[in-house]
Amino acid sequence: MDRRLRKELIRAYREAPKEMGVYRVHCPQTGRGVIGSSRDLASMLNRQRAQLSMGAHSDRALQEDWDALGGEAFLFEVLDRLPPREDPGYDPAEDLAELARMWQERLARG
């Protein structure tokens, strides 16, 4: 691949809108999991998996489940997506936090 094309592909990737929303990392066998929101769902799910794989996840109970049961026992899910907006001044932080709160309530009810 020539250098110019490579640079163009990298630039296009960086400028492409990232998928925002709410995610869950969950161990169905134990019922434990974490729910969070991110401006870049794919990167966040990769980060969660990497932290668990390296034994460095901040949720100790979830880390213990991973260590005992292995990665095959876990689900990495996108629960909801926040559509991108055209408004250049839009900050999705509040909307993402509210969406995560709604999902926590919904899942807590069963």
C-alpha positions in Angstrom: 0.0 0.0 0.0 1.5 3.3 -0.9 2.2 5.9 1.8 -0.3 8.5 0.6 -3.2 6.0 0.5 -2.3 4.7 4.0 -2.3 8.3 5.4 -5.7 9.0 3.8 -7.2 5.8 5.3 -5.8 6.7 8.7 -7.2 10.2 8.5 -10.6 8.9 7.4 -10.7 6.4 10.3 -9.9 9.1 12.8 -12.5 11.5 11.4 -15.3 8.9 11.2 -17.9 9.3 13.9 -17.6 6.7 16.6 -20.5 4.7 17.8 -21.7 6.1 21.2 -23.9 4.4 23.7 -24.3 2.1 26.7 -22.5 -1.2 27.1 -22.5 -4.1 29.6 -19.9 -6.6 30.5 -21.7 -9.5 32.2 -21.1 -13.0 33.6 -24.5 -14.8 33.3 -23.3 -17.6 35.6 -22.8 -15.3 38.6 -25.1 -12.5 37.6 -22.3 -9.9 38.1 -21.5 -7.3 35.6 -20.8 -3.6 34.9 -22.8 -1.2 32.9 -21.3 2.0 31.5 -21.4 4.5 28.7 -18.8 5.6 26.2 -18.3 7.9 23.3 -16.5 5.0 21.5 -18.2 1.7 22.3 -15.8 -0.5 20.3 -12.8 0.9 22.1 -14.4 0.7 25.5 -15.4 -3.0 25.0 -11.9 -3.8 23.9 -10.5 -2.0 27.0 -12.8 -3.9 29.3 -11.8 -7.2 27.8 -8.1 -6.3 28.0 -8.3 -5.2 31.6 -10.0 -8.5 32.5 -7.5 -10.5 30.5 -4.6 -8.8 32.3 -6.1 -9.1 35.7 -6.4 -5.4 36.1 -10.1 -4.7 36.1 -11.4 -2.2 38.7 -14.4 -4.3 39.6 -12.7 -7.0 41.8 -15.7 -9.3 41.9 -16.0 -9.3 38.1 -12.2 -9.9 37.9 -12.6 -12.9 40.2 -15.3 -14.3 38.0 -13.1 -13.9 35.0 -10.2 -15.6 36.7 -12.3 -18.5 37.9 -14.5 -19.0 34.8 -12.6 -17.6 31.9 -13.5 -15.2 29.1 -15.9 -17.7 27.5 -18.3 -17.2 30.4 -18.7 -13.4 29.7 -20.9 -11.4 27.4 -19.7 -8.0 26.0 -22.9 -6.3 24.9 -24.0 -3.0 23.4 -27.3 -2.2 25.1 -28.2 1.0 23.4 -26.7 3.5 20.9 -26.9 7.2 21.0 -27.2 8.6 17.4 -24.6 11.2 16.4 -25.8 14.8 16.1 -24.8 17.3 13.5 -24.5 20.1 16.1 -20.8 20.8 16.5 -21.3 22.1 20.0 -23.1 19.0 21.3 -21.6 17.3 24.3 -23.1 13.8 24.7 -21.9 13.3 28.3 -25.2 14.0 30.0 -27.2 12.0 27.5 -24.9 9.1 27.8 -25.0 9.2 31.6 -28.9 9.3 31.6 -29.0 6.5 29.1 -26.7 4.4 31.4 -28.8 5.2 34.4 -32.0 4.1 32.6 -30.4 0.8 31.7 -29.2 0.2 35.2 -32.7 0.7 36.5 -34.2 -1.5 33.8 -31.8 -4.4 34.4 -32.1 -4.1 38.2 -35.9 -4.6 37.9 -35.3 -7.8 35.9 
